[in-house]
Amino acid sequence: MAVTIKNIADACNVSRGTVDRALNNRGKINPEKKELILAKAKELGYKPNYIARSLKRGKTNTIGIIVFNLYNEFFSSLINSMEEKAKEKDYHIDLALTHYDKDTEKKCVESMIRRQVDGLILCSVNNKKDYSSWLQKFNIPVVSLANKISNKIPYISVDDRRAMKDATQYVADKGYDRIIYISPPLAYEDTHNIYALKQRFEGFSQVNMEHESIIIESKDYIRELETINILEYKTAILCTSDIYALEVLNYLKEKKIKIPSQVGVMGFDNINMLKYIEPHLTTVSYPIEQIGAIAIDSISQAIENGNKIQNMVITHEIIIGESL
């Protein structure tokens, strides 16, 4: 039979209110008495009844997190940082994956609302005006990462446009005449929210190259690379994700093309696995762990204190490797 607060109160000869204050670390209580109660709870094998606690407080201490998938290390690192920060704040996370499907995303939101999450963090593929209004009607804090949903939904990210403009200028300053720009999600601009990738493309477009750049939007970007004489000019391949850049590195190695003396490569995100790659990839640092922690911190304060969540722009950095 489960041990209750009453059992602990009887064993310690105190009131149930005193036990509740000790177990939940709130209110005034004698330190010695608190230590006695905690020790007795441990001895009896007390386990908190989170359902009852949720009903009493009107919240579940759960934050819903919806991302695209976990194939890209970017998202697994993001989830890991948010889970660690949530644990510090005594919150649990409810995770769902959309696989870039807009209808699936809405179903995930509806499911989490039914499970009474206290707040939502979204990497969204939806951005229509009615979607933003729909999210707001649930009257819980919502934060968007990776893709901005609307001006009415708080957004935490780097300045993607500035970051890619800086990356492109860095490549140009290295003496490359032409850039092959790889960004497969651009093919979905008319149907999906690709706000971050559109911002990056605008940043890229602001830098003039000596020769016309080549834009690759296909998911078969390696096949398209095969149709290009990449040695015609001094060329660098700039990718909007480290995942694409790693595939490009493999392709160039298979073709016996020397990196960076013949072709340069640059990525974006600075995912953890890059430390195992040779040559070390030049990339843009997207502070994933910091953004995840800030998102949890912001939404937990909104849940507990009603604080308004502010848009935040986190500083990026060019990580100099050996691939340019």
C-alpha positions as CSV (number, residue, x, y, z in Angstrom):
1,M,0.0,0.0,0.0
2,A,1.3,3.5,-0.9
3,V,2.8,5.6,1.8
4,T,0.8,8.8,2.3
5,I,1.6,12.2,3.8
6,K,-0.7,11.2,6.7
7,N,1.5,8.1,7.4
8,I,4.6,10.3,7.6
9,A,2.7,12.9,9.8
10,D,1.6,10.2,12.2
11,A,5.1,8.7,12.4
12,C,6.7,12.1,13.1
13,N,3.9,13.3,15.4
14,V,3.3,16.5,13.3
15,S,0.5,17.8,11.1
16,R,0.1,16.9,7.5
17,G,0.6,20.6,6.6
18,T,4.1,20.5,8.2
19,V,4.9,17.4,6.2
20,D,3.7,19.0,3.0
21,R,6.0,22.1,3.7
22,A,9.0,19.8,4.4
23,L,8.5,17.6,1.3
24,N,7.9,20.5,-1.1
25,N,10.5,22.9,0.4
26,R,8.1,25.8,1.0
27,G,6.9,27.9,3.9
28,K,8.5,28.2,7.4
29,I,9.5,25.0,9.2
30,N,12.1,24.2,11.8
31,P,15.2,22.8,10.1
32,E,15.6,19.9,12.5
33,K,11.9,18.9,12.1
34,K,12.3,19.2,8.3
35,E,15.3,16.9,8.4
36,L,13.4,14.4,10.6
37,I,10.4,14.4,8.1
38,L,12.6,13.9,5.0
39,A,14.5,11.1,6.7
40,K,11.2,9.4,7.7
41,A,9.8,9.8,4.2
42,K,12.8,8.1,2.8
43,E,12.7,5.3,5.3
44,L,9.0,4.6,4.6
45,G,9.6,4.7,0.8
46,Y,7.3,7.7,0.2
47,K,6.6,8.5,-3.5
48,P,4.9,11.8,-4.4
49,N,1.4,11.5,-6.0
50,Y,2.0,13.8,-8.9
51,I,-1.6,13.5,-10.2
52,A,-3.1,14.6,-6.8
53,R,-0.5,17.4,-6.6
54,S,-1.4,18.6,-10.1
55,L,-5.1,18.7,-9.3
56,K,-4.4,20.6,-6.1
57,R,-2.1,23.2,-7.7
58,G,-3.9,23.4,-11.1
59,K,-0.8,22.6,-13.0
60,T,1.1,19.5,-14.0
61,N,4.7,20.7,-14.0
62,T,5.0,19.5,-17.5
63,I,6.3,21.4,-20.6
64,G,5.4,20.1,-24.0
65,I,8.2,20.2,-26.6
66,I,7.5,19.6,-30.3
67,V,10.4,19.3,-32.8
68,F,10.8,18.0,-36.3
69,N,12.8,14.8,-35.6
70,L,15.9,13.6,-33.8
71,Y,17.9,12.5,-36.9
72,N,19.8,15.8,-36.8
73,E,22.1,16.1,-33.8
74,F,21.0,19.7,-33.5
75,F,17.6,18.6,-32.2
76,S,18.9,15.9,-29.9
77,S,21.3,18.3,-28.3
78,L,18.5,20.9,-28.0
79,I,16.2,18.4,-26.3
80,N,19.0,17.2,-24.0
81,S,19.7,20.8,-22.8
82,M,16.0,21.5,-22.3
83,E,15.5,18.3,-20.3
84,E,18.4,19.1,-18.0
85,K,17.2,22.6,-17.4
86,A,13.6,21.4,-16.9
87,K,14.8,18.9,-14.3
88,E,16.6,21.7,-12.4
89,K,13.2,23.6,-12.4
90,D,11.3,20.5,-11.2
91,Y,9.5,20.2,-14.5
92,H,9.0,17.2,-16.8
93,I,9.0,17.3,-20.5
94,D,6.5,15.8,-22.9
95,L,8.2,15.3,-26.3
96,A,6.6,14.8,-29.7
97,L,8.0,14.7,-33.2
98,T,6.3,16.0,-36.3
99,H,8.6,14.9,-39.1
100,Y,7.9,18.2,-40.8
101,D,4.2,17.5,-41.2
102,K,1.9,20.4,-40.4
103,D,-1.2,18.3,-39.6
104,T,0.9,16.1,-37.3
105,E,2.2,19.2,-35.5
106,K,-1.4,20.3,-34.8
107,K,-2.3,16.9,-33.5
108,C,0.7,16.9,-31.2
109,V,-0.4,20.3,-29.8
110,E,-3.9,19.0,-29.2
111,S,-2.7,15.9,-27.5
112,M,-0.5,17.9,-25.2
113,I,-3.3,20.3,-24.4
114,R,-5.5,17.3,-23.4
115,R,-2.7,16.1,-21.1
116,Q,-2.7,19.6,-19.6
117,V,0.9,20.7,-20.2
118,D,1.6,24.0,-18.5
119,G,3.5,25.4,-21.6
120,L,4.6,24.6,-25.1
121,I,8.0,25.0,-26.9
122,L,7.6,24.6,-30.7
123,C,9.9,24.1,-33.6
124,S,7.1,24.7,-36.0
125,V,6.4,24.1,-39.7
126,N,3.2,26.1,-39.4
127,N,3.2,29.9,-39.7
128,K,-0.3,30.9,-40.9
129,K,-2.0,33.8,-39.1
130,D,-4.9,31.5,-38.0
131,Y,-2.3,29.0,-36.5
132,S,-0.9,31.7,-34.3
133,S,-4.4,32.6,-33.1
134,W,-5.2,29.0,-32.6
135,L,-2.2,28.5,-30.3
136,Q,-3.1,31.6,-28.3
137,K,-6.6,30.4,-27.5
138,F,-5.2,27.7,-25.2
139,N,-4.1,30.4,-22.9
140,I,-0.8,28.8,-21.9
141,P,2.7,30.2,-22.5
142,V,4.2,29.3,-25.9
143,V,7.7,29.8,-27.2
144,S,9.0,29.1,-30.8
145,L,12.5,28.0,-31.6
146,A,14.2,27.4,-35.0
147,N,11.2,28.9,-36.9
148,K,9.3,32.1,-36.0
149,I,5.6,31.5,-36.0
150,S,4.3,35.1,-35.8
151,N,5.1,38.4,-34.0
152,K,2.6,37.3,-31.3
153,I,4.5,34.1,-30.4
154,P,7.8,34.7,-28.5
155,Y,10.8,33.6,-30.6
156,I,14.3,32.6,-29.3
157,S,17.1,32.2,-31.8
158,V,20.3,33.6,-33.3
159,D,20.0,36.3,-35.9
160,D,20.0,33.8,-38.8
161,R,20.3,36.5,-41.5
162,R,23.3,38.2,-39.9
163,A,24.9,34.8,-39.1
164,M,24.7,33.6,-42.7
165,K,25.8,37.0,-44.1
166,D,28.9,36.8,-41.8
167,A,29.6,33.2,-42.9
168,T,29.3,34.1,-46.6
169,Q,31.5,37.2,-46.2
170,Y,34.0,35.0,-44.3
171,V,34.1,32.6,-47.3
172,A,34.5,35.5,-49.8
173,D,37.3,37.0,-47.7
174,K,39.2,33.7,-48.0
175,G,39.5,34.4,-51.7
176,Y,36.8,32.0,-53.1
177,D,35.3,33.2,-56.4
178,R,32.1,31.2,-56.3
179,I,29.9,29.7,-53.6
180,I,27.7,26.7,-54.1
181,Y,24.9,27.2,-51.5
182,I,23.1,24.1,-50.3
183,S,19.8,24.5,-48.6
184,P,17.2,21.7,-49.4
185,P,14.4,23.1,-47.2
186,L,14.1,26.2,-49.6
187,A,12.2,23.9,-51.9
188,Y,9.3,23.9,-49.3
189,E,9.1,27.7,-49.0
190,D,5.5,27.8,-50.4
191,T,4.1,25.1,-48.2
192,H,6.0,25.1,-44.9
193,N,7.4,27.5,-42.3
194,I,11.1,27.7,-43.1
195,Y,11.6,31.1,-41.5
196,A,15.2,30.4,-40.3
197,L,16.3,29.1,-43.7
198,K,14.7,32.0,-45.5
199,Q,16.6,34.4,-43.2
200,R,19.8,32.6,-43.9
201,F,19.3,32.8,-47.6
202,E,18.6,36.5,-47.4
203,G,21.9,36.9,-45.5
204,F,23.7,34.9,-48.1
205,S,22.2,37.0,-50.9
206,Q,23.6,40.2,-49.5
207,V,27.2,39.2,-50.2
208,N,28.5,39.7,-53.8
209,M,30.8,37.0,-55.3
210,E,33.1,37.5,-58.3
211,H,31.3,34.7,-60.2
212,E,27.6,33.8,-60.0
213,S,26.7,31.6,-57.1
214,I,24.9,28.3,-57.5
215,I,21.9,27.5,-55.3
216,I,21.0,23.9,-54.6
217,E,17.5,23.3,-53.1
218,S,17.1,19.7,-53.9
219,K,17.1,17.0,-51.2
220,D,19.3,15.1,-53.7
221,Y,22.0,17.8,-53.4
222,I,24.9,15.3,-53.8
223,R,23.5,14.2,-57.2
224,E,23.2,17.9,-58.2
225,L,26.8,18.5,-57.1
226,E,27.8,15.7,-59.5
227,T,26.5,17.8,-62.5
228,I,28.6,20.8,-61.6
229,N,32.2,21.4,-62.5
230,I,33.2,22.5,-59.1
231,L,36.8,22.9,-60.0
232,E,36.0,25.5,-62.8
233,Y,36.5,28.3,-60.3
234,K,37.9,28.6,-56.8
235,T,34.8,27.3,-55.2
236,A,33.5,26.9,-51.6
237,I,30.4,24.9,-50.7
238,L,28.4,26.6,-48.0
239,C,25.7,24.5,-46.3
240,T,22.9,25.6,-44.1
241,S,23.4,22.6,-41.8
242,D,26.4,20.7,-40.6
243,I,24.5,17.5,-41.6
244,Y,24.6,18.6,-45.2
245,A,28.3,19.7,-44.9
246,L,29.3,16.3,-43.6
247,E,27.7,14.6,-46.6
248,V,29.5,17.0,-48.9
249,L,32.8,16.2,-47.2
250,N,32.3,12.5,-47.8
251,Y,31.4,13.1,-51.4
252,L,34.6,15.2,-52.0
253,K,36.8,12.6,-50.3
254,E,35.3,9.9,-52.5
255,K,36.1,12.0,-55.6
256,K,39.7,12.5,-54.4
257,I,39.1,16.3,-54.3
258,K,41.3,17.9,-51.8
259,I,39.8,20.0,-49.0
260,P,40.4,22.9,-48.7
261,S,43.1,23.4,-51.4
262,Q,40.7,22.5,-54.3
263,V,37.3,23.1,-52.7
264,G,36.3,24.6,-49.4
265,V,33.4,23.5,-47.2
266,M,31.5,25.4,-44.5
267,G,28.6,24.3,-42.3
268,F,26.1,25.8,-39.9
269,D,25.2,24.7,-36.3
270,N,28.5,23.5,-34.8
271,I,27.0,20.1,-33.7
272,N,29.0,18.1,-31.2
273,M,30.0,15.3,-33.6
274,L,32.2,17.7,-35.6
275,K,35.1,17.1,-33.1
276,Y,35.4,13.6,-34.7
277,I,35.6,14.8,-38.3
278,E,38.7,15.4,-40.4
279,P,39.4,18.0,-41.6
280,H,37.8,20.0,-38.9
281,L,34.8,21.8,-40.3
282,T,34.5,25.5,-40.4
283,T,31.0,26.4,-39.3
284,V,28.7,28.8,-37.5
285,S,28.2,28.2,-33.8
286,Y,24.5,28.1,-33.1
287,P,24.4,28.0,-29.2
288,I,22.0,25.1,-29.0
289,E,22.4,24.4,-25.3
290,Q,22.1,28.0,-24.3
291,I,18.9,28.5,-26.4
292,G,17.3,25.4,-24.9
293,A,18.1,26.5,-21.3
294,I,16.8,30.0,-22.0
295,A,13.6,28.6,-23.5
296,I,12.9,26.5,-20.4
297,D,13.8,29.3,-18.0
298,S,11.6,31.8,-19.8
299,I,8.6,29.5,-20.0
300,S,8.8,28.2,-16.5
301,Q,8.8,31.9,-15.2
302,A,5.8,32.6,-17.4
303,I,4.0,29.6,-15.9
304,E,4.9,30.3,-12.3
305,N,4.8,34.1,-12.2
306,G,2.9,35.2,-15.3
307,N,6.0,36.8,-16.7
308,K,5.7,37.9,-20.4
309,I,8.2,36.0,-22.5
310,Q,10.4,38.3,-24.6
311,N,11.9,37.6,-28.0
312,M,15.6,36.9,-27.6
313,V,18.5,37.0,-30.1
314,I,21.5,34.9,-29.0
315,T,25.0,35.8,-30.3
316,H,26.5,33.5,-33.0
317,E,30.2,32.9,-33.7
318,I,32.2,31.6,-36.7
319,I,34.1,28.5,-35.7
320,I,37.4,28.4,-37.7
321,G,38.3,24.9,-38.9
322,E,40.5,23.4,-41.6
323,S,37.9,23.0,-44.4
324,L,38.3,26.5,-45.8
